[in-house]
Amino acid sequence: MTIVKRFIAGAVCPRCGEMDTLKMYRDDAREHRECVRCDFADSMALDGSDQPAGEIETRVNRGGKVELEPAQPLNFVPNPGSDKG
């Protein structure tokens, strides 16, 4: 039996965030998704019975701390030509 793999139009990979890189195919018991860019892969039973073993690693939940620069406050000065104020 030949397995036909099809791209999913408009789908975004949950790991790398790239659009139009996911392909899917089915075998006798499972439906599979794969990313051609980052080698992400997952599958689920066709009856939807099993759940993932844990959270998959994505670009959002990867380890590491993001350093932010201190924010500068904005001072709003009234317009000198206005009547209000």
C-alpha positions in Angstrom: 0.0 0.0 0.0 1.4 3.4 -1.0 1.1 6.2 1.6 0.1 9.5 0.1 1.4 12.5 2.0 -0.4 15.8 1.5 0.5 19.4 2.6 -1.9 21.2 4.8 -2.6 24.6 3.3 -2.2 27.5 5.7 -1.2 25.3 8.6 1.5 26.7 11.0 4.1 24.3 12.5 3.7 24.4 16.3 7.5 24.0 16.8 9.1 26.4 14.3 6.2 28.6 13.5 6.6 28.4 9.7 3.5 28.3 7.5 2.8 25.7 4.8 5.5 23.3 6.0 3.2 20.6 7.5 2.2 17.5 5.7 -0.1 14.8 6.9 -0.9 11.2 6.1 -2.9 8.3 7.5 -2.1 4.6 8.1 -4.5 2.0 9.3 -4.8 3.3 12.9 -3.2 6.7 13.1 -3.1 10.1 11.5 0.4 11.7 11.3 1.6 15.3 10.9 5.2 16.2 10.0 7.1 19.4 9.3 9.5 19.5 6.4 11.4 22.4 7.9 12.2 21.4 11.5 11.4 17.6 11.6 8.5 18.1 14.0 6.2 15.0 14.0 3.2 13.9 16.0 0.3 11.5 15.5 -3.1 10.6 17.0 -5.4 7.7 16.8 -8.2 8.0 14.3 -10.7 7.5 17.0 -9.1 10.3 19.1 -8.6 8.1 22.1 -5.0 8.8 23.2 -3.6 12.1 24.4 -0.1 13.5 24.0 2.4 12.3 26.6 3.3 15.9 27.5 3.7 19.4 26.2 5.7 19.5 23.0 8.7 21.8 22.7 7.8 24.9 20.8 9.4 28.2 20.0 7.4 29.8 22.8 8.1 27.4 25.7 11.8 26.7 25.1 14.1 27.3 28.0 16.0 30.5 28.4 15.3 33.9 29.9 14.5 36.9 27.8 16.3 40.1 28.9 14.2 43.2 28.5 15.6 46.8 28.5 14.1 49.1 31.1 11.2 51.1 29.8 11.3 54.9 29.5 8.3 56.7 30.9 6.4 59.0 28.5 5.5 62.5 29.6 2.6 64.1 27.9 2.7 67.9 27.6 -0.4 69.8 26.8 -0.5 71.5 23.4 0.3 75.2 24.0 -2.1 76.4 21.4 -5.2 74.5 22.7 -8.0 76.1 24.8 -8.3 73.1 27.1 -6.1 72.4 29.9 
